[in-house]
Amino acid sequence: MMNHLSQIAQALPEHDLDAILITSEAGERYALGFHGEGVVLVTRKGAHYSTDGRYMEQAQAQVTGAELSLAYTGKGHMSLAKDYMKEHRLERVGFESGRMPVDEYHRWAELLPCILTPAQGLLDGLRASKDPRELEAMRQAQKITDHAFGEILNFIRPGRTEREIAARLVYELLRLGGERMAFDPIVAAGANGSKPHAQPGEQSAAPGMFVTMDFGCVYEGYCSDMTRTVCVGQPTQEMEEVYQVVLEAQKAVLQKARAGLTGKYLDGLARQVMEEAGYEEYFSHSLGHSLGLEVHESPGLSHTSEKPLPAGMVTSVEPGIYIPGRFGVRIEDVVVLGEEGCDNLTRSPKNLIVL
C-alpha cells in the first residue's frame, strides 16, 4: 500500500504548519494508502488516524506510521482530533480548503483548539508528482482501459445505442480488473458528439456516424482516462479531415511535452494546429488535466496554467473539435511528464478506426 505520511510531514515547515488535518477520501488514501471514511492528522513528528468499527480491523492490518483511534458514538472524529491536538500542542493546523464544505469547516473550527489554515496547496503540490508505485498503479489502470477499448470495438455495430455501449464499457472495465469507474463513461454518437460531455442516451449508432467514447477505471485507488472516436461505416471526407486535425494537434503536443514547460504553452501548441486548419473556434475546452487518485487534479493544461509543470506529473492530452449539431472528435491519451519528454501510458491505436 502507498503511504505518503513522511512526505507530508516534511512539507509542513515550509508552509509554517504544525500539522495538517486530512478529511477527504482522496487525501486519506494519499496519506495512508487506505480509505476507511476516517480522519488523518499528520504532524511534523507523527500521525494520528481515526476510523470507525467498520474499518478498524482492516486499518490495523494495513495502516503503518500512524497512531490508530476508534471513533464511536460519543467520541467521534472531531473529539479524537481535539484530544490529539491538545496532547501534542498543535497550534497552527492546515486543512483541505479545496475539499471541505463551509459548514463542515465551521464545525471543525469551533471545536478544535488551533488555528485552522487553508493548506490545499500543500497536498496538491505533493500529489502532482507521482512516485514509482503510483505510476505502476496508473499503468495497470490504463492497461485495463486499453483492453476494454479493444473489446468494445467488437461490440459496436449499427443499432447499438449509446447507453448499451456505455453499459458494455462498464462491464468490460470491471471484468478486466478495474475496481470501479473513474467516472461515468461518455458515449456520444453522431450529432451528440458535438457535446464534449454528452450523457449516453437512446441514440443508436448508424452508418456514417462517429462514436466518441471517454472512459476510465480505478486500480489500487488510481485512475485511468482515455477517449477514442471511431466511425461506424465510411466517414465523409470532411469527417476524415477533422479527425486528422485533432490527431495532428495531439501529436504536436506529445512531441514537445515535458516537465518544466507550462500548461499554457502546451495548450497553445494544440490550438495553433487547430487555427492553421481553420477549426480553432470548435475546440471548446482546455487541452488536459492532471489525474491520479482523482480523475481531475491540479495542475491542468490550459491557457491559465502558467507555472512550470513538475516531473512525474500525469496528465491527459485531449484536443477535440466539436461542430454543433453535426459531429465531434476527441482523442485522449494519458502521459507522464519527464525531464526529456513524456511517456505515453495509453497504448490503443489512434488511426481512424472504421467499423
C-alpha positions as CSV (number, residue, x, y, z in Angstrom):
1,M,0.0,0.0,0.0
2,M,1.2,3.5,-0.8
3,N,1.9,5.7,2.3
4,H,3.0,9.3,2.0
5,L,3.0,10.4,5.6
6,S,6.7,11.2,5.7
7,Q,6.5,13.4,2.6
8,I,3.5,15.3,4.1
9,A,5.4,15.8,7.4
10,Q,8.5,17.1,5.6
11,A,6.4,19.7,3.8
12,L,4.8,21.2,6.9
13,P,7.6,23.5,8.0
14,E,7.7,25.4,4.6
15,H,4.0,26.0,5.0
16,D,4.5,27.2,8.6
17,L,2.2,24.4,9.9
18,D,2.4,22.2,13.0
19,A,0.1,19.7,11.4
20,I,-2.4,19.1,8.6
21,L,-6.0,17.8,9.0
22,I,-7.0,15.5,6.2
23,T,-10.7,14.7,5.8
24,S,-11.3,13.9,2.1
25,E,-11.3,10.4,0.6
26,A,-8.5,11.1,-1.8
27,G,-6.4,12.9,0.8
28,E,-6.8,10.0,3.3
29,R,-5.9,7.5,0.5
30,Y,-2.8,9.5,-0.4
31,A,-1.6,9.9,3.2
32,L,-2.2,6.3,4.3
33,G,-2.7,4.1,1.2
34,F,-6.0,3.3,2.8
35,H,-9.6,4.6,2.8
36,G,-11.9,4.0,5.7
37,E,-14.0,7.1,6.0
38,G,-11.7,8.4,8.7
39,V,-9.7,11.5,9.6
40,V,-5.9,11.8,9.4
41,L,-3.8,14.3,11.4
42,V,-0.2,14.5,10.2
43,T,2.3,16.4,12.4
44,R,6.0,17.1,11.9
45,K,6.8,14.1,14.1
46,G,4.0,11.6,13.7
47,A,0.4,10.9,12.6
48,H,-3.0,10.0,14.0
49,Y,-5.8,8.2,12.2
50,S,-9.3,7.8,13.5
51,T,-11.8,5.4,11.8
52,D,-14.9,3.6,13.0
53,G,-15.7,-0.1,13.7
54,R,-16.5,-0.9,10.1
55,Y,-12.9,-0.3,9.1
56,M,-10.8,-0.7,12.2
57,E,-9.8,-4.4,11.6
58,Q,-8.6,-3.6,8.1
59,A,-6.9,-0.4,9.2
60,Q,-4.9,-2.3,11.9
61,A,-3.7,-4.7,9.2
62,Q,-2.9,-2.1,6.5
63,V,-2.0,1.3,8.1
64,T,1.5,1.9,9.1
65,G,3.1,5.0,10.6
66,A,0.0,6.4,12.3
67,E,-1.5,6.0,15.8
68,L,-5.0,4.5,15.4
69,S,-8.1,5.5,17.4
70,L,-11.6,4.1,17.2
71,A,-14.3,6.6,16.6
72,Y,-17.7,5.7,18.2
73,T,-20.9,7.3,19.3
74,G,-20.0,9.8,22.0
75,K,-16.3,10.0,20.9
76,G,-16.2,10.9,17.3
77,H,-13.5,12.1,14.9
78,M,-13.6,15.7,16.0
79,S,-13.3,14.8,19.6
80,L,-10.4,12.4,19.0
81,A,-8.6,15.0,16.9
82,K,-9.1,17.6,19.6
83,D,-7.6,15.4,22.2
84,Y,-4.6,14.6,19.9
85,M,-4.0,18.3,19.2
86,K,-4.1,19.2,22.9
87,E,-1.7,16.4,23.8
88,H,0.8,17.4,21.1
89,R,0.2,21.2,21.4
90,L,-0.6,21.7,17.8
91,E,-1.5,25.3,17.3
92,R,-1.3,26.0,13.5
93,V,-3.1,23.3,11.6
94,G,-3.7,23.2,7.9
95,F,-6.9,21.8,6.3
96,E,-8.0,20.7,2.8
97,S,-9.6,24.1,1.9
98,G,-10.4,22.9,-1.6
99,R,-12.3,19.8,-0.3
100,M,-14.0,20.8,2.9
101,P,-17.6,22.3,2.7
102,V,-18.1,25.6,4.5
103,D,-20.5,24.1,7.2
104,E,-18.0,21.4,8.0
105,Y,-15.2,23.9,8.3
106,H,-17.2,25.9,10.8
107,R,-17.9,22.8,12.9
108,W,-14.2,21.9,13.0
109,A,-13.1,25.5,13.6
110,E,-15.5,25.9,16.6
111,L,-14.3,22.6,18.3
112,L,-10.6,22.4,17.7
113,P,-8.1,24.2,19.9
114,C,-6.0,25.5,17.0
115,I,-5.9,28.0,14.1
116,L,-7.2,26.2,11.0
117,T,-5.2,27.4,8.0
118,P,-6.1,26.8,4.3
119,A,-3.5,24.3,3.0
120,Q,-4.9,22.7,-0.1
121,G,-1.7,23.7,-2.0
122,L,0.5,21.5,0.2
123,L,-1.3,18.3,-0.7
124,D,-1.9,19.4,-4.3
125,G,1.8,20.1,-4.7
126,L,2.8,16.7,-3.4
127,R,0.2,14.8,-5.3
128,A,1.1,16.5,-8.6
129,S,4.3,14.3,-8.9
130,K,3.6,10.6,-8.9
131,D,6.1,8.2,-7.3
132,P,7.0,4.8,-8.9
133,R,4.4,2.9,-7.0
134,E,1.7,5.4,-8.0
135,L,2.8,5.2,-11.6
136,E,2.6,1.4,-11.6
137,A,-1.0,1.5,-10.4
138,M,-1.8,4.0,-13.1
139,R,-0.1,1.9,-15.8
140,Q,-2.2,-1.0,-14.7
141,A,-5.4,1.1,-14.7
142,Q,-4.6,2.2,-18.3
143,K,-3.7,-1.3,-19.4
144,I,-7.2,-2.4,-18.3
145,T,-8.7,0.6,-20.1
146,D,-6.8,-0.2,-23.4
147,H,-8.0,-3.8,-23.2
148,A,-11.6,-2.7,-22.7
149,F,-11.3,-0.5,-25.8
150,G,-10.2,-3.5,-27.8
151,E,-13.3,-5.4,-26.6
152,I,-15.8,-2.6,-27.2
153,L,-14.7,-2.5,-30.9
154,N,-16.2,-6.0,-31.3
155,F,-19.5,-4.8,-29.7
156,I,-20.2,-1.6,-31.6
157,R,-22.4,-2.0,-34.7
158,P,-25.3,-0.2,-36.3
159,G,-28.3,-0.2,-34.0
160,R,-26.4,-0.3,-30.7
161,T,-27.4,2.6,-28.5
162,E,-25.1,4.9,-26.6
163,R,-26.5,3.5,-23.4
164,E,-25.8,-0.1,-24.5
165,I,-22.2,0.8,-25.4
166,A,-21.7,2.6,-22.1
167,A,-23.0,-0.3,-20.1
168,R,-20.7,-2.7,-22.0
169,L,-17.7,-0.5,-21.3
170,V,-18.5,-0.6,-17.6
171,Y,-18.9,-4.4,-17.7
172,E,-15.5,-4.8,-19.6
173,L,-13.6,-2.4,-17.3
174,L,-14.8,-4.3,-14.2
175,R,-14.4,-7.8,-15.8
176,L,-10.8,-6.9,-16.8
177,G,-9.8,-5.9,-13.2
178,G,-11.0,-2.3,-12.6
179,E,-12.1,-1.7,-9.0
180,R,-14.8,0.8,-10.2
181,M,-15.3,3.5,-12.8
182,A,-13.1,6.6,-12.6
183,F,-16.1,8.5,-13.9
184,D,-19.4,7.7,-15.7
185,P,-18.5,6.8,-19.3
186,I,-19.3,9.3,-22.0
187,V,-20.6,7.7,-25.2
188,A,-21.8,10.1,-28.0
189,A,-22.9,9.0,-31.4
190,G,-23.5,11.3,-34.4
191,A,-24.6,14.8,-33.7
192,N,-24.3,14.1,-29.9
193,G,-20.6,14.1,-30.4
194,S,-20.6,17.8,-30.7
195,K,-21.3,18.0,-26.9
196,P,-18.0,17.1,-25.1
197,H,-19.7,15.7,-22.0
198,A,-22.8,14.2,-23.6
199,Q,-24.6,11.7,-21.5
200,P,-25.3,8.3,-23.1
201,G,-28.9,8.0,-24.3
202,E,-31.0,6.2,-26.8
203,Q,-29.3,7.5,-29.9
204,S,-28.2,4.5,-32.0
205,A,-25.0,4.2,-33.9
206,A,-25.7,4.2,-37.6
207,P,-23.5,4.1,-40.8
208,G,-21.7,7.3,-41.4
209,M,-21.6,8.3,-37.7
210,F,-18.7,9.0,-35.4
211,V,-18.9,7.4,-32.0
212,T,-16.9,9.1,-29.2
213,M,-16.1,7.2,-26.0
214,D,-14.5,8.7,-23.0
215,F,-13.9,6.2,-20.1
216,G,-11.6,5.0,-17.4
217,C,-11.3,2.8,-14.3
218,V,-9.7,2.8,-10.9
219,Y,-6.9,0.3,-9.9
220,E,-5.5,0.4,-6.4
221,G,-7.1,3.8,-6.0
222,Y,-5.6,5.4,-9.1
223,C,-7.5,6.5,-12.2
224,S,-7.1,6.0,-15.9
225,D,-8.8,8.1,-18.6
226,M,-8.9,7.8,-22.4
227,T,-11.0,8.9,-25.3
228,R,-11.3,7.4,-28.7
229,T,-13.5,8.4,-31.7
230,V,-14.4,5.6,-34.2
231,C,-16.6,5.6,-37.3
232,V,-19.4,3.2,-38.0
233,G,-19.3,2.8,-41.7
234,Q,-17.4,5.1,-44.1
235,P,-16.8,8.7,-43.0
236,T,-17.2,11.7,-45.3
237,Q,-14.1,13.5,-46.5
238,E,-14.9,16.3,-44.0
239,M,-15.1,13.8,-41.1
240,E,-11.7,12.4,-42.1
241,E,-10.2,15.8,-42.3
242,V,-11.4,16.9,-38.9
243,Y,-10.2,13.6,-37.4
244,Q,-6.7,14.2,-38.8
245,V,-6.6,17.8,-37.5
246,V,-7.4,16.5,-34.0
247,L,-4.7,13.8,-34.3
248,E,-2.1,16.2,-35.6
249,A,-2.9,18.6,-32.7
250,Q,-2.4,15.9,-30.2
251,K,0.9,14.7,-31.9
252,A,2.2,18.3,-31.8
253,V,1.8,18.3,-28.1
254,L,3.1,14.8,-27.4
255,Q,6.3,15.6,-29.4
256,K,7.1,18.6,-27.1
257,A,5.5,17.7,-23.8
258,R,8.0,17.5,-20.9
259,A,8.4,18.7,-17.3
260,G,9.4,22.4,-17.0
261,L,7.0,23.7,-19.7
262,T,3.8,25.4,-18.8
263,G,0.3,24.1,-19.4
264,K,-0.4,27.3,-21.3
265,Y,2.4,26.6,-23.8
266,L,1.2,23.0,-24.4
267,D,-2.4,24.1,-24.8
268,G,-1.3,26.7,-27.3
269,L,0.5,24.1,-29.4
270,A,-2.7,22.3,-30.0
271,R,-4.6,25.5,-30.7
272,Q,-2.0,26.5,-33.2
273,V,-2.7,23.3,-35.3
274,M,-6.4,23.9,-35.0
275,E,-6.1,27.5,-36.0
276,E,-4.0,26.7,-39.1
277,A,-6.6,24.2,-40.2
278,G,-9.5,26.7,-39.6
279,Y,-11.1,24.8,-36.7
280,E,-9.8,26.7,-33.6
281,E,-13.2,28.0,-32.7
282,Y,-14.5,24.5,-32.4
283,F,-12.0,23.5,-29.6
284,S,-14.1,24.5,-26.6
285,H,-12.2,23.2,-23.6
286,S,-8.6,23.1,-22.2
287,L,-6.1,20.6,-23.5
288,G,-5.9,18.4,-20.5
289,H,-5.9,17.8,-16.7
290,S,-3.8,16.0,-14.1
291,L,-5.1,12.8,-12.7
292,G,-4.2,10.3,-10.0
293,L,-6.4,9.4,-7.0
294,E,-9.0,11.7,-8.6
295,V,-9.7,11.9,-12.3
296,H,-9.3,15.7,-12.2
297,E,-6.4,17.0,-10.2
298,S,-4.1,20.0,-10.3
299,P,-2.4,21.5,-12.3
300,G,-4.1,21.5,-15.7
301,L,-3.1,22.2,-19.3
302,S,-5.0,25.4,-20.0
303,H,-4.3,29.0,-21.0
304,T,-4.3,29.9,-17.3
305,S,-1.7,27.3,-16.3
306,E,1.5,29.5,-16.2
307,K,3.7,27.6,-13.7
308,P,6.3,25.1,-14.9
309,L,4.8,21.6,-14.8
310,P,6.6,19.1,-12.4
311,A,8.4,15.9,-13.4
312,G,6.3,12.9,-12.6
313,M,3.0,14.7,-13.3
314,V,0.5,12.5,-15.1
315,T,-1.8,14.5,-17.4
316,S,-4.3,13.9,-20.1
317,V,-3.8,15.3,-23.6
318,E,-7.2,15.5,-25.2
319,P,-7.8,18.0,-28.0
320,G,-11.2,18.0,-29.7
321,I,-13.2,19.6,-32.4
322,Y,-17.0,19.9,-31.9
323,I,-19.2,21.1,-34.8
324,P,-22.6,21.9,-33.3
325,G,-25.5,19.7,-34.4
326,R,-23.2,17.6,-36.7
327,F,-20.4,15.6,-35.1
328,G,-17.4,15.8,-32.8
329,V,-13.9,14.2,-32.5
330,R,-11.8,13.9,-29.4
331,I,-8.6,11.8,-28.9
332,E,-7.2,11.5,-25.4
333,D,-4.1,9.9,-24.1
334,V,-2.6,10.0,-20.6
335,V,1.2,10.7,-20.3
336,V,3.8,11.0,-17.6
337,L,6.0,14.2,-17.9
338,G,9.8,13.6,-17.6
339,E,12.7,15.9,-17.9
340,E,13.4,14.9,-21.5
341,G,9.9,14.2,-22.8
342,C,6.8,12.3,-21.9
343,D,5.9,8.6,-21.5
344,N,2.6,7.8,-23.0
345,L,0.6,5.3,-20.9
346,T,-2.1,4.9,-23.5
347,R,-1.4,2.1,-26.0
348,S,-4.6,2.0,-28.0
349,P,-4.3,2.8,-31.7
350,K,-5.2,6.4,-32.8
351,N,-5.5,5.9,-36.6
352,L,-9.2,6.4,-37.6
353,I,-10.9,3.0,-37.0
354,V,-13.8,2.3,-39.3
355,L,-16.2,-0.4,-38.0
